[in-house]
Amino acid sequence: MAILLNNNGYGNEAWRKELSTQAPEYIVREFGEQIDPDEIDYALVWNHPKEDLLNYPNLKAVFSLGAGAEHFTGETELPDVPIVLLSDPAVAKDMAAYALYWILMFHRKFRVYEEQQTDAIWYRHSIVPTSDFKVGILGLGKIGTEIATRISDFGYSVSGWDRKRCELPGIENFEGEQSIGSFLGANDVIINCLPLTNDTCGFMNSDRFNQMRKGARFLNLSRGAIIVEEDLLGSIDNGHIAGATLDAFTCEPLAPDHRFWHHPNINVTPHMSGATFASSALRLIVENIHRIEKGEPAFPLFDRTLGY
Ligand code: GLV
């Protein structure tokens, strides 16, 4: 019994160590080493060459080692086994903390106070009450829902947009294409949590940035390709939106000469808003392996039609 592991070199030692304690009955085979295809029961992968997954005749399921699912989309055929996504509450919670940090930074003007401190300036700026500061979550999947709920718990006025109706207590709901303009125009900060699919690639283009409230800010926590980078720069440079915080980019790592790095109104972080930790992720994966071994369904499953 063996597990194929390919996390693209990220923390392989930690994954191996956790596997040896949480699933000691399985031998771990790292992608790239000599492997007998017949012995592989489960594949735990991230950005793995999809065609390789067809090589294992006894494969029972494929597990994603990250929250995104775009590495399972495209024309290439996938094996006829469940593709199980990773929906780790610990990751969603970390992402909510990341979002809260930036919301506080914008709303409470911490950058301004940092600059004032340099010159020993004691001056208190006026701000809108927390309940009047409006935060919009674009995409109410597991991560978007967690962020919306936690930010709302701090007293911010939170709304969410999704292509389908999502009822969340205390969160104003905007649903479908016809409401995207009013959603974008209603908020001081828009936080992108959409999955990357054929429908969302290039979703935030200049038309949509122009629909945002003047002086608002944009946070991208999901995938770079959902925004048209030039259109974002255009909207900031023409003074329509105030700035952006970006944790995901069309090409990662972000090229050293990319304009985002040195733009005064853009904050760049290196895709760290919600790192996957082997310890908590494996608990969920091993629970699913036990379910499959008992003939029960694993979850959450990748939807091959929706692409996430
Ligand atoms: C990271 O972006 C992930 O999808 O887990």
py3Dmol code that shows the C-alpha trace and the ligand (Angstrom):
import py3Dmol

protein = """\
ATOM      1  CA  MET A   1       0.000   0.000   0.000  1.00  0.00           C
ATOM      2  CA  ALA A   2       1.543   3.289  -1.064  1.00  0.00           C
ATOM      3  CA  ILE A   3       0.861   6.992  -1.345  1.00  0.00           C
ATOM      4  CA  LEU A   4       2.244   9.097  -4.186  1.00  0.00           C
ATOM      5  CA  LEU A   5       3.371  12.475  -2.845  1.00  0.00           C
ATOM      6  CA  ASN A   6       4.045  15.529  -4.965  1.00  0.00           C
ATOM      7  CA  ASN A   7       3.843  18.916  -3.299  1.00  0.00           C
ATOM      8  CA  ASN A   8       6.221  20.461  -5.787  1.00  0.00           C
ATOM      9  CA  GLY A   9       9.008  20.394  -3.232  1.00  0.00           C
ATOM     10  CA  TYR A  10       7.114  22.507  -0.647  1.00  0.00           C
ATOM     11  CA  GLY A  11       7.758  21.068   2.808  1.00  0.00           C
ATOM     12  CA  ASN A  12       8.183  17.470   1.655  1.00  0.00           C
ATOM     13  CA  GLU A  13       9.942  16.580   4.902  1.00  0.00           C
ATOM     14  CA  ALA A  14       6.957  17.792   6.945  1.00  0.00           C
ATOM     15  CA  TRP A  15       4.527  15.824   4.751  1.00  0.00           C
ATOM     16  CA  ARG A  16       6.630  12.675   5.052  1.00  0.00           C
ATOM     17  CA  LYS A  17       6.881  13.064   8.825  1.00  0.00           C
ATOM     18  CA  GLU A  18       3.134  13.613   9.232  1.00  0.00           C
ATOM     19  CA  LEU A  19       2.330  10.716   6.912  1.00  0.00           C
ATOM     20  CA  SER A  20       4.551   8.431   8.963  1.00  0.00           C
ATOM     21  CA  THR A  21       2.518   9.218  12.088  1.00  0.00           C
ATOM     22  CA  GLN A  22      -0.973   9.766  10.649  1.00  0.00           C
ATOM     23  CA  ALA A  23      -0.943   7.042   7.954  1.00  0.00           C
ATOM     24  CA  PRO A  24       1.894   4.683   8.977  1.00  0.00           C
ATOM     25  CA  GLU A  25       0.394   1.776   7.031  1.00  0.00           C
ATOM     26  CA  TYR A  26       1.269   3.465   3.722  1.00  0.00           C
ATOM     27  CA  ILE A  27       4.699   3.640   2.101  1.00  0.00           C
ATOM     28  CA  VAL A  28       5.375   7.141   0.758  1.00  0.00           C
ATOM     29  CA  ARG A  29       6.664   7.442  -2.809  1.00  0.00           C
ATOM     30  CA  GLU A  30       7.764  10.889  -3.886  1.00  0.00           C
ATOM     31  CA  PHE A  31       7.023  11.758  -7.498  1.00  0.00           C
ATOM     32  CA  GLY A  32      10.250  11.471  -9.473  1.00  0.00           C
ATOM     33  CA  GLU A  33      11.624   8.466  -7.609  1.00  0.00           C
ATOM     34  CA  GLN A  34      11.451   4.913  -8.981  1.00  0.00           C
ATOM     35  CA  ILE A  35       7.813   3.849  -8.481  1.00  0.00           C
ATOM     36  CA  ASP A  36       5.943   0.625  -9.133  1.00  0.00           C
ATOM     37  CA  PRO A  37       2.646   2.059 -10.516  1.00  0.00           C
ATOM     38  CA  ASP A  38       0.652  -0.928  -9.207  1.00  0.00           C
ATOM     39  CA  GLU A  39       1.407  -0.143  -5.570  1.00  0.00           C
ATOM     40  CA  ILE A  40      -0.060   3.386  -5.550  1.00  0.00           C
ATOM     41  CA  ASP A  41      -3.441   3.618  -3.767  1.00  0.00           C
ATOM     42  CA  TYR A  42      -3.682   7.360  -3.269  1.00  0.00           C
ATOM     43  CA  ALA A  43      -2.078  10.413  -4.882  1.00  0.00           C
ATOM     44  CA  LEU A  44      -1.509  13.536  -2.749  1.00  0.00           C
ATOM     45  CA  VAL A  45      -0.556  16.212  -5.242  1.00  0.00           C
ATOM     46  CA  TRP A  46      -0.245  19.870  -6.027  1.00  0.00           C
ATOM     47  CA  ASN A  47       0.295  21.132  -9.596  1.00  0.00           C
ATOM     48  CA  HIS A  48       1.035  17.567 -10.625  1.00  0.00           C
ATOM     49  CA  PRO A  49       1.235  16.636 -14.349  1.00  0.00           C
ATOM     50  CA  LYS A  50      -2.357  15.443 -14.841  1.00  0.00           C
ATOM     51  CA  GLU A  51      -1.509  12.842 -17.494  1.00  0.00           C
ATOM     52  CA  ASP A  52       0.728  11.086 -14.931  1.00  0.00           C
ATOM     53  CA  LEU A  53      -2.331  10.335 -12.784  1.00  0.00           C
ATOM     54  CA  LEU A  54      -3.528   7.908 -15.472  1.00  0.00           C
ATOM     55  CA  ASN A  55      -0.502   5.681 -14.855  1.00  0.00           C
ATOM     56  CA  TYR A  56      -1.662   4.058 -11.612  1.00  0.00           C
ATOM     57  CA  PRO A  57      -4.094   1.175 -12.225  1.00  0.00           C
ATOM     58  CA  ASN A  58      -4.991   0.717  -8.532  1.00  0.00           C
ATOM     59  CA  LEU A  59      -5.457   4.405  -7.701  1.00  0.00           C
ATOM     60  CA  LYS A  60      -8.493   4.941  -5.448  1.00  0.00           C
ATOM     61  CA  ALA A  61      -8.504   8.743  -5.125  1.00  0.00           C
ATOM     62  CA  VAL A  62      -6.504  11.881  -5.807  1.00  0.00           C
ATOM     63  CA  PHE A  63      -6.135  14.486  -3.068  1.00  0.00           C
ATOM     64  CA  SER A  64      -5.280  18.131  -3.685  1.00  0.00           C
ATOM     65  CA  LEU A  65      -2.667  19.552  -1.314  1.00  0.00           C
ATOM     66  CA  GLY A  66      -3.994  23.100  -1.639  1.00  0.00           C
ATOM     67  CA  ALA A  67      -7.302  24.938  -1.650  1.00  0.00           C
ATOM     68  CA  GLY A  68      -7.315  25.848  -5.355  1.00  0.00           C
ATOM     69  CA  ALA A  69      -8.482  23.339  -7.942  1.00  0.00           C
ATOM     70  CA  GLU A  70      -7.381  24.946 -11.205  1.00  0.00           C
ATOM     71  CA  HIS A  71      -4.560  22.424 -11.565  1.00  0.00           C
ATOM     72  CA  PHE A  72      -7.240  19.769 -12.211  1.00  0.00           C
ATOM     73  CA  THR A  73      -8.940  21.728 -15.003  1.00  0.00           C
ATOM     74  CA  GLY A  74      -8.151  21.800 -18.718  1.00  0.00           C
ATOM     75  CA  GLU A  75      -8.410  19.378 -21.586  1.00  0.00           C
ATOM     76  CA  THR A  76      -6.234  16.592 -20.144  1.00  0.00           C
ATOM     77  CA  GLU A  77      -8.149  13.538 -19.048  1.00  0.00           C
ATOM     78  CA  LEU A  78      -8.305  12.769 -15.320  1.00  0.00           C
ATOM     79  CA  PRO A  79      -8.459   9.262 -13.824  1.00  0.00           C
ATOM     80  CA  ASP A  80     -11.939   7.955 -13.087  1.00  0.00           C
ATOM     81  CA  VAL A  81     -11.553   8.160  -9.306  1.00  0.00           C
ATOM     82  CA  PRO A  82     -12.726  10.793  -6.817  1.00  0.00           C
ATOM     83  CA  ILE A  83     -10.661  13.993  -6.896  1.00  0.00           C
ATOM     84  CA  VAL A  84     -10.816  15.310  -3.355  1.00  0.00           C
ATOM     85  CA  LEU A  85     -10.229  18.998  -2.634  1.00  0.00           C
ATOM     86  CA  LEU A  86      -8.607  20.354   0.489  1.00  0.00           C
ATOM     87  CA  SER A  87     -10.867  22.550   2.531  1.00  0.00           C
ATOM     88  CA  ASP A  88      -8.895  23.116   5.702  1.00  0.00           C
ATOM     89  CA  PRO A  89     -10.646  25.401   8.209  1.00  0.00           C
ATOM     90  CA  ALA A  90      -7.214  26.357   9.608  1.00  0.00           C
ATOM     91  CA  VAL A  91      -6.224  27.810   6.222  1.00  0.00           C
ATOM     92  CA  ALA A  92      -9.488  29.726   5.851  1.00  0.00           C
ATOM     93  CA  LYS A  93      -9.031  31.141   9.380  1.00  0.00           C
ATOM     94  CA  ASP A  94      -5.492  32.327   8.572  1.00  0.00           C
ATOM     95  CA  MET A  95      -6.805  33.981   5.423  1.00  0.00           C
ATOM     96  CA  ALA A  96      -9.490  35.762   7.433  1.00  0.00           C
ATOM     97  CA  ALA A  97      -6.762  37.059   9.777  1.00  0.00           C
ATOM     98  CA  TYR A  98      -4.778  38.275   6.756  1.00  0.00           C
ATOM     99  CA  ALA A  99      -7.872  40.081   5.427  1.00  0.00           C
ATOM    100  CA  LEU A 100      -8.586  41.625   8.831  1.00  0.00           C
ATOM    101  CA  TYR A 101      -5.015  42.966   9.052  1.00  0.00           C
ATOM    102  CA  TRP A 102      -5.423  44.889   5.792  1.00  0.00           C
ATOM    103  CA  ILE A 103      -8.946  46.070   6.560  1.00  0.00           C
ATOM    104  CA  LEU A 104      -7.671  47.518   9.841  1.00  0.00           C
ATOM    105  CA  MET A 105      -4.697  49.047   8.052  1.00  0.00           C
ATOM    106  CA  PHE A 106      -6.999  50.886   5.624  1.00  0.00           C
ATOM    107  CA  HIS A 107      -9.831  51.742   7.972  1.00  0.00           C
ATOM    108  CA  ARG A 108      -7.753  52.738  11.029  1.00  0.00           C
ATOM    109  CA  LYS A 109      -4.999  54.391   8.936  1.00  0.00           C
ATOM    110  CA  PHE A 110      -2.090  52.571  10.617  1.00  0.00           C
ATOM    111  CA  ARG A 111       0.262  53.451   7.758  1.00  0.00           C
ATOM    112  CA  VAL A 112      -0.383  57.134   8.386  1.00  0.00           C
ATOM    113  CA  TYR A 113       0.352  56.729  12.103  1.00  0.00           C
ATOM    114  CA  GLU A 114       3.573  54.896  11.298  1.00  0.00           C
ATOM    115  CA  GLU A 115       4.648  57.864   9.193  1.00  0.00           C
ATOM    116  CA  GLN A 116       3.543  60.332  11.879  1.00  0.00           C
ATOM    117  CA  GLN A 117       5.634  58.515  14.468  1.00  0.00           C
ATOM    118  CA  THR A 118       8.774  59.163  12.419  1.00  0.00           C
ATOM    119  CA  ASP A 119       8.190  62.891  12.941  1.00  0.00           C
ATOM    120  CA  ALA A 120       6.762  62.579  16.479  1.00  0.00           C
ATOM    121  CA  ILE A 121       3.395  63.928  15.309  1.00  0.00           C
ATOM    122  CA  TRP A 122       0.496  63.476  17.766  1.00  0.00           C
ATOM    123  CA  TYR A 123      -2.570  63.845  15.575  1.00  0.00           C
ATOM    124  CA  ARG A 124      -5.710  61.733  15.663  1.00  0.00           C
ATOM    125  CA  HIS A 125      -7.452  61.308  12.309  1.00  0.00           C
ATOM    126  CA  SER A 126     -11.201  61.003  12.045  1.00  0.00           C
ATOM    127  CA  ILE A 127     -12.515  57.712  10.695  1.00  0.00           C
ATOM    128  CA  VAL A 128     -15.929  56.291   9.843  1.00  0.00           C
ATOM    129  CA  PRO A 129     -17.462  54.055  12.542  1.00  0.00           C
ATOM    130  CA  THR A 130     -16.612  50.387  12.032  1.00  0.00           C
ATOM    131  CA  SER A 131     -20.255  49.592  11.258  1.00  0.00           C
ATOM    132  CA  ASP A 132     -20.164  52.080   8.355  1.00  0.00           C
ATOM    133  CA  PHE A 133     -16.986  50.675   6.811  1.00  0.00           C
ATOM    134  CA  LYS A 134     -18.109  48.359   4.048  1.00  0.00           C
ATOM    135  CA  VAL A 135     -16.320  45.178   3.097  1.00  0.00           C
ATOM    136  CA  GLY A 136     -17.390  43.115   0.087  1.00  0.00           C
ATOM    137  CA  ILE A 137     -16.410  39.486  -0.377  1.00  0.00           C
ATOM    138  CA  LEU A 138     -16.293  38.355  -3.995  1.00  0.00           C
ATOM    139  CA  GLY A 139     -17.023  34.619  -3.961  1.00  0.00           C
ATOM    140  CA  LEU A 140     -18.729  32.924  -1.026  1.00  0.00           C
ATOM    141  CA  GLY A 141     -17.149  29.490  -1.084  1.00  0.00           C
ATOM    142  CA  LYS A 142     -15.637  28.035   2.116  1.00  0.00           C
ATOM    143  CA  ILE A 143     -12.871  30.651   2.298  1.00  0.00           C
ATOM    144  CA  GLY A 144     -15.063  33.616   1.337  1.00  0.00           C
ATOM    145  CA  THR A 145     -17.685  32.554   3.859  1.00  0.00           C
ATOM    146  CA  GLU A 146     -15.113  32.248   6.656  1.00  0.00           C
ATOM    147  CA  ILE A 147     -13.690  35.691   5.866  1.00  0.00           C
ATOM    148  CA  ALA A 148     -17.153  37.274   5.614  1.00  0.00           C
ATOM    149  CA  THR A 149     -18.251  35.797   8.941  1.00  0.00           C
ATOM    150  CA  ARG A 150     -15.118  36.711  10.876  1.00  0.00           C
ATOM    151  CA  ILE A 151     -14.915  40.258   9.520  1.00  0.00           C
ATOM    152  CA  SER A 152     -18.595  40.734  10.313  1.00  0.00           C
ATOM    153  CA  ASP A 153     -17.909  39.540  13.887  1.00  0.00           C
ATOM    154  CA  PHE A 154     -15.610  42.557  14.274  1.00  0.00           C
ATOM    155  CA  GLY A 155     -18.546  44.837  13.482  1.00  0.00           C
ATOM    156  CA  TYR A 156     -17.754  45.695   9.861  1.00  0.00           C
ATOM    157  CA  SER A 157     -20.614  45.961   7.412  1.00  0.00           C
ATOM    158  CA  VAL A 158     -20.077  42.923   5.191  1.00  0.00           C
ATOM    159  CA  SER A 159     -21.715  41.906   1.945  1.00  0.00           C
ATOM    160  CA  GLY A 160     -20.968  39.022  -0.367  1.00  0.00           C
ATOM    161  CA  TRP A 161     -21.372  38.315  -4.058  1.00  0.00           C
ATOM    162  CA  ASP A 162     -21.666  34.908  -5.643  1.00  0.00           C
ATOM    163  CA  ARG A 163     -23.158  33.600  -8.868  1.00  0.00           C
ATOM    164  CA  LYS A 164     -25.737  31.729  -6.789  1.00  0.00           C
ATOM    165  CA  ARG A 165     -27.694  32.751  -3.690  1.00  0.00           C
ATOM    166  CA  CYS A 166     -25.761  32.335  -0.409  1.00  0.00           C
ATOM    167  CA  GLU A 167     -27.683  33.120   2.756  1.00  0.00           C
ATOM    168  CA  LEU A 168     -25.288  34.011   5.574  1.00  0.00           C
ATOM    169  CA  PRO A 169     -26.526  35.534   8.821  1.00  0.00           C
ATOM    170  CA  GLY A 170     -25.708  39.249   8.976  1.00  0.00           C
ATOM    171  CA  ILE A 171     -24.144  39.324   5.501  1.00  0.00           C
ATOM    172  CA  GLU A 172     -25.925  41.194   2.719  1.00  0.00           C
ATOM    173  CA  ASN A 173     -26.205  38.952  -0.311  1.00  0.00           C
ATOM    174  CA  PHE A 174     -25.649  39.993  -3.928  1.00  0.00           C
ATOM    175  CA  GLU A 175     -26.432  37.257  -6.404  1.00  0.00           C
ATOM    176  CA  GLY A 176     -25.586  36.754 -10.048  1.00  0.00           C
ATOM    177  CA  GLU A 177     -24.301  38.825 -12.925  1.00  0.00           C
ATOM    178  CA  GLN A 178     -27.058  41.451 -12.709  1.00  0.00           C
ATOM    179  CA  SER A 179     -25.944  42.539  -9.216  1.00  0.00           C
ATOM    180  CA  ILE A 180     -22.161  42.662  -9.639  1.00  0.00           C
ATOM    181  CA  GLY A 181     -22.118  46.426 -10.412  1.00  0.00           C
ATOM    182  CA  SER A 182     -24.110  47.363  -7.317  1.00  0.00           C
ATOM    183  CA  PHE A 183     -21.986  45.032  -5.178  1.00  0.00           C
ATOM    184  CA  LEU A 184     -18.690  46.505  -6.420  1.00  0.00           C
ATOM    185  CA  GLY A 185     -20.013  50.053  -6.001  1.00  0.00           C
ATOM    186  CA  ALA A 186     -21.223  49.472  -2.444  1.00  0.00           C
ATOM    187  CA  ASN A 187     -17.942  48.685  -0.706  1.00  0.00           C
ATOM    188  CA  ASP A 188     -14.815  50.374   0.668  1.00  0.00           C
ATOM    189  CA  VAL A 189     -12.807  47.182   0.254  1.00  0.00           C
ATOM    190  CA  ILE A 190     -13.434  44.321  -2.165  1.00  0.00           C
ATOM    191  CA  ILE A 191     -11.808  40.984  -1.259  1.00  0.00           C
ATOM    192  CA  ASN A 192     -11.489  38.519  -4.098  1.00  0.00           C
ATOM    193  CA  CYS A 193     -12.034  34.902  -3.042  1.00  0.00           C
ATOM    194  CA  LEU A 194     -13.321  33.514  -6.360  1.00  0.00           C
ATOM    195  CA  PRO A 195     -11.939  30.214  -7.640  1.00  0.00           C
ATOM    196  CA  LEU A 196     -10.083  30.395 -10.955  1.00  0.00           C
ATOM    197  CA  THR A 197     -12.252  28.829 -13.686  1.00  0.00           C
ATOM    198  CA  ASN A 198     -12.964  29.562 -17.356  1.00  0.00           C
ATOM    199  CA  ASP A 199     -15.734  31.905 -16.163  1.00  0.00           C
ATOM    200  CA  THR A 200     -13.630  33.871 -13.673  1.00  0.00           C
ATOM    201  CA  CYS A 201     -10.396  34.258 -15.653  1.00  0.00           C
ATOM    202  CA  GLY A 202     -10.049  38.027 -16.269  1.00  0.00           C
ATOM    203  CA  PHE A 203     -13.232  38.676 -14.237  1.00  0.00           C
ATOM    204  CA  MET A 204     -11.832  41.868 -12.685  1.00  0.00           C
ATOM    205  CA  ASN A 205     -11.222  43.965 -15.793  1.00  0.00           C
ATOM    206  CA  SER A 206     -11.300  47.738 -16.231  1.00  0.00           C
ATOM    207  CA  ASP A 207     -15.124  47.793 -16.502  1.00  0.00           C
ATOM    208  CA  ARG A 208     -15.404  46.106 -13.138  1.00  0.00           C
ATOM    209  CA  PHE A 209     -12.638  48.133 -11.474  1.00  0.00           C
ATOM    210  CA  ASN A 210     -14.510  51.226 -12.705  1.00  0.00           C
ATOM    211  CA  GLN A 211     -17.655  49.925 -11.023  1.00  0.00           C
ATOM    212  CA  MET A 212     -15.859  49.915  -7.672  1.00  0.00           C
ATOM    213  CA  ARG A 213     -16.426  52.841  -5.334  1.00  0.00           C
ATOM    214  CA  LYS A 214     -14.028  55.744  -5.947  1.00  0.00           C
ATOM    215  CA  GLY A 215     -11.199  55.537  -3.413  1.00  0.00           C
ATOM    216  CA  ALA A 216     -11.940  51.871  -2.574  1.00  0.00           C
ATOM    217  CA  ARG A 217      -9.287  49.173  -2.271  1.00  0.00           C
ATOM    218  CA  PHE A 218      -8.960  45.730  -3.759  1.00  0.00           C
ATOM    219  CA  LEU A 219      -7.518  42.642  -2.070  1.00  0.00           C
ATOM    220  CA  ASN A 220      -6.698  39.552  -4.105  1.00  0.00           C
ATOM    221  CA  LEU A 221      -6.495  36.404  -1.995  1.00  0.00           C
ATOM    222  CA  SER A 222      -7.256  33.758  -4.609  1.00  0.00           C
ATOM    223  CA  ARG A 223      -5.616  33.629  -8.029  1.00  0.00           C
ATOM    224  CA  GLY A 224      -3.783  36.246 -10.078  1.00  0.00           C
ATOM    225  CA  ALA A 225      -5.454  35.398 -13.391  1.00  0.00           C
ATOM    226  CA  ILE A 226      -8.836  36.553 -12.051  1.00  0.00           C
ATOM    227  CA  ILE A 227      -7.649  40.135 -12.397  1.00  0.00           C
ATOM    228  CA  VAL A 228      -6.404  41.828 -15.542  1.00  0.00           C
ATOM    229  CA  GLU A 229      -3.202  43.259 -14.094  1.00  0.00           C
ATOM    230  CA  GLU A 230      -2.926  46.162 -16.560  1.00  0.00           C
ATOM    231  CA  ASP A 231      -6.551  47.145 -15.873  1.00  0.00           C
ATOM    232  CA  LEU A 232      -5.913  47.165 -12.125  1.00  0.00           C
ATOM    233  CA  LEU A 233      -2.863  49.384 -12.618  1.00  0.00           C
ATOM    234  CA  GLY A 234      -4.922  51.662 -14.899  1.00  0.00           C
ATOM    235  CA  SER A 235      -7.665  52.045 -12.320  1.00  0.00           C
ATOM    236  CA  ILE A 236      -5.174  52.913  -9.557  1.00  0.00           C
ATOM    237  CA  ASP A 237      -3.096  55.224 -11.746  1.00  0.00           C
ATOM    238  CA  ASN A 238      -6.123  57.198 -12.972  1.00  0.00           C
ATOM    239  CA  GLY A 239      -7.120  57.726  -9.329  1.00  0.00           C
ATOM    240  CA  HIS A 240     -10.346  55.727  -9.427  1.00  0.00           C
ATOM    241  CA  ILE A 241      -9.425  53.158  -6.815  1.00  0.00           C
ATOM    242  CA  ALA A 242      -6.967  53.934  -4.020  1.00  0.00           C
ATOM    243  CA  GLY A 243      -4.845  50.811  -4.180  1.00  0.00           C
ATOM    244  CA  ALA A 244      -4.566  47.067  -3.939  1.00  0.00           C
ATOM    245  CA  THR A 245      -3.094  44.353  -1.766  1.00  0.00           C
ATOM    246  CA  LEU A 246      -2.136  41.344  -3.828  1.00  0.00           C
ATOM    247  CA  ASP A 247      -1.197  37.893  -2.569  1.00  0.00           C
ATOM    248  CA  ALA A 248      -1.600  36.028  -5.875  1.00  0.00           C
ATOM    249  CA  PHE A 249      -0.305  36.767  -9.347  1.00  0.00           C
ATOM    250  CA  THR A 250      -0.731  35.528 -12.898  1.00  0.00           C
ATOM    251  CA  CYS A 251       2.944  34.516 -12.928  1.00  0.00           C
ATOM    252  CA  GLU A 252       4.504  33.397  -9.656  1.00  0.00           C
ATOM    253  CA  PRO A 253       7.040  34.197  -8.404  1.00  0.00           C
ATOM    254  CA  LEU A 254       6.300  37.780  -9.423  1.00  0.00           C
ATOM    255  CA  ALA A 255       9.040  38.933 -11.823  1.00  0.00           C
ATOM    256  CA  PRO A 256      11.580  41.247 -10.130  1.00  0.00           C
ATOM    257  CA  ASP A 257      10.873  43.990 -12.690  1.00  0.00           C
ATOM    258  CA  HIS A 258       7.071  43.814 -12.354  1.00  0.00           C
ATOM    259  CA  ARG A 259       5.498  47.237 -11.727  1.00  0.00           C
ATOM    260  CA  PHE A 260       3.555  45.910  -8.742  1.00  0.00           C
ATOM    261  CA  TRP A 261       6.724  45.647  -6.616  1.00  0.00           C
ATOM    262  CA  HIS A 262       7.461  49.357  -6.524  1.00  0.00           C
ATOM    263  CA  HIS A 263       4.007  50.862  -6.948  1.00  0.00           C
ATOM    264  CA  PRO A 264       3.323  53.160  -3.970  1.00  0.00           C
ATOM    265  CA  ASN A 265      -0.337  52.086  -3.779  1.00  0.00           C
ATOM    266  CA  ILE A 266       0.160  48.351  -4.107  1.00  0.00           C
ATOM    267  CA  ASN A 267       1.155  45.911  -1.375  1.00  0.00           C
ATOM    268  CA  VAL A 268       2.643  42.641  -2.536  1.00  0.00           C
ATOM    269  CA  THR A 269       2.841  39.467  -0.438  1.00  0.00           C
ATOM    270  CA  PRO A 270       4.260  36.193  -1.823  1.00  0.00           C
ATOM    271  CA  HIS A 271       1.145  33.980  -1.819  1.00  0.00           C
ATOM    272  CA  MET A 272       1.271  33.489   1.950  1.00  0.00           C
ATOM    273  CA  SER A 273      -2.201  34.529   3.120  1.00  0.00           C
ATOM    274  CA  GLY A 274      -3.173  30.929   3.929  1.00  0.00           C
ATOM    275  CA  ALA A 275      -0.423  28.357   3.888  1.00  0.00           C
ATOM    276  CA  THR A 276      -1.340  24.679   4.033  1.00  0.00           C
ATOM    277  CA  PHE A 277       0.183  22.913   7.041  1.00  0.00           C
ATOM    278  CA  ALA A 278       0.832  19.198   6.637  1.00  0.00           C
ATOM    279  CA  SER A 279      -0.379  18.411  10.172  1.00  0.00           C
ATOM    280  CA  SER A 280      -3.922  19.780   9.861  1.00  0.00           C
ATOM    281  CA  ALA A 281      -4.341  19.050   6.132  1.00  0.00           C
ATOM    282  CA  LEU A 282      -3.372  15.412   6.618  1.00  0.00           C
ATOM    283  CA  ARG A 283      -5.933  14.944   9.360  1.00  0.00           C
ATOM    284  CA  LEU A 284      -8.630  15.769   6.780  1.00  0.00           C
ATOM    285  CA  ILE A 285      -7.006  13.653   4.064  1.00  0.00           C
ATOM    286  CA  VAL A 286      -6.553  10.619   6.324  1.00  0.00           C
ATOM    287  CA  GLU A 287     -10.199  10.896   7.487  1.00  0.00           C
ATOM    288  CA  ASN A 288     -11.204  10.785   3.825  1.00  0.00           C
ATOM    289  CA  ILE A 289      -8.930   7.799   3.144  1.00  0.00           C
ATOM    290  CA  HIS A 290     -10.634   5.946   6.004  1.00  0.00           C
ATOM    291  CA  ARG A 291     -14.040   6.848   4.533  1.00  0.00           C
ATOM    292  CA  ILE A 292     -13.044   5.546   1.101  1.00  0.00           C
ATOM    293  CA  GLU A 293     -11.653   2.333   2.633  1.00  0.00           C
ATOM    294  CA  LYS A 294     -15.054   1.803   4.316  1.00  0.00           C
ATOM    295  CA  GLY A 295     -16.847   2.406   1.005  1.00  0.00           C
ATOM    296  CA  GLU A 296     -18.153   5.820   2.079  1.00  0.00           C
ATOM    297  CA  PRO A 297     -17.906   8.968  -0.056  1.00  0.00           C
ATOM    298  CA  ALA A 298     -15.024  11.408   0.431  1.00  0.00           C
ATOM    299  CA  PHE A 299     -15.575  15.172   0.455  1.00  0.00           C
ATOM    300  CA  PRO A 300     -15.366  17.868  -0.744  1.00  0.00           C
ATOM    301  CA  LEU A 301     -15.169  16.526  -4.270  1.00  0.00           C
ATOM    302  CA  PHE A 302     -13.851  18.403  -7.289  1.00  0.00           C
ATOM    303  CA  ASP A 303     -16.728  19.101  -9.690  1.00  0.00           C
ATOM    304  CA  ARG A 304     -15.425  18.304 -13.173  1.00  0.00           C
ATOM    305  CA  THR A 305     -18.173  20.379 -14.809  1.00  0.00           C
ATOM    306  CA  LEU A 306     -17.829  23.499 -12.660  1.00  0.00           C
ATOM    307  CA  GLY A 307     -14.032  23.256 -12.523  1.00  0.00           C
ATOM    308  CA  TYR A 308     -13.726  23.705  -8.753  1.00  0.00           C
TER     309      TYR A 308
END
"""
ligand_1 = """\
5
GLV
C -3.085 28.150 -2.204
O -3.245 29.101 -2.886
C -3.988 27.050 -2.193
O -4.775 26.896 -3.135
O -3.954 26.270 -1.223
"""
view = py3Dmol.view(width=600, height=400)
view.addModel(protein, "pdb")
view.setStyle({"model": 0}, {"cartoon": {"style": "trace"}})
view.addModel(ligand_1, "xyz")
view.setStyle({"model": 1}, {"stick": {}})
view.zoomTo()
view.show()
